[in-house]
Amino acid sequence: MAGELSFTGVFPILVTPFDGREEIDLASFARVVRFMADIGVDGVTILGVLGESNRLGDGEREQLIRTAVSAAAGRIPVIVGTSHKGTLATRHLSQAAQSLGAAAVMVTPSREPVPGEGKILEFFRQVAAGISIPIVVQDHPASTEVHMPVPLLTRLVNEIPSVGCIKEEAPPTPQKITALVQAMSGSGRNVPVLTGLGALYGMFDLERGSGGFMTGFAFPEVLVAVVREVRRGRMDAAWDLYRRFLPLIVFEQQPGVGIRKEIYRMRGMIQSARVRHPGADCSPGAAEQLRALLERILPGQDITRPLDV
């Protein structure tokens, strides 16, 4: 039931561009999606934390989904974040995403005053019952304050056929990915595990069984190359790429989305790096450090074009 979408490879989480008045910039958003398709990613994910989904209205969400699906033009699947504090609201958002052409939805539970694994299972069951497209289960306690242990994640995979992937972002991720892979192997059903957290632990996660990346690193063609080298068994080459870009991965991973949006702007994908209030834009000092870092890593390269890695 999880569909034909393989959930292996690279699925960048996209920013939501705004203009100087903080209105959504659909032309830039379409340009981002087309750029991602051109560099050979396996799909894109929109309306996640990086996409400032908690600062968007329902009408804006619909516009963004329509724009992404249209810009993708069938070349790559579009996965839509539909998480909400309410179960019915999450189900409705997921149904809306499916009706607008989403290939899958990404969902994470919210913290409850009286937490319980039973509620989380019910949450995903009810969402799944309302749609026919796959669900990516996002395990990201830093943003949700919800901790999903391996046995619970394994139950979700085994008891809800539409769960097609787990996006693992609960450190230490290498250890948890190993535990997940082993648990699924012994339980009867396996789904891919994708790495998040800006690819911070990327190579360590790939070594432990991750099937690729679903994250917002602003040079996803690097991640595509890393996954390609791992699949070829060229681990030294994969490690060389990871080491080369690790300073940028670390710098990007600072709190907020301002730095990543500034890179998108520098790459020519979006017109403005504005972060919607109360989020903070990239500071002048951080922007200066970013330019110096990019010159060290990519001296003289035109970063508005896909990197040849």
Buried (B, 14 or more C-beta within 10 A) or exposed (E): EBBEBBBBBBBBBBBBBBBEEBEBBBEBBBBBBBBBBEBBBBBBBBBBBBBBBEBBEEEBBBBBBEBBBBBBEEBBBBBBBBBBEEBEEBBBBBBBBBEBBBBBBBBBBBEEEEEEEEBBBEBBBEBBEBBEBBBBBBBBBEBBEBEBEBEBBBBBBBEBEBBBBBBBBBEEBBEBBBBBBEBBEEEEEEBBBBBBBBBBBBBBBBBBBBBBBBBBBBBBBBBBBBBBBBEEEEEEBBBEBBEEBBEBBEBBBEEBBBBBBBBBBBBBBBBBBBBBEEBEBBEEEBBEBBEEBBEEBBEEEEBEEBBEB
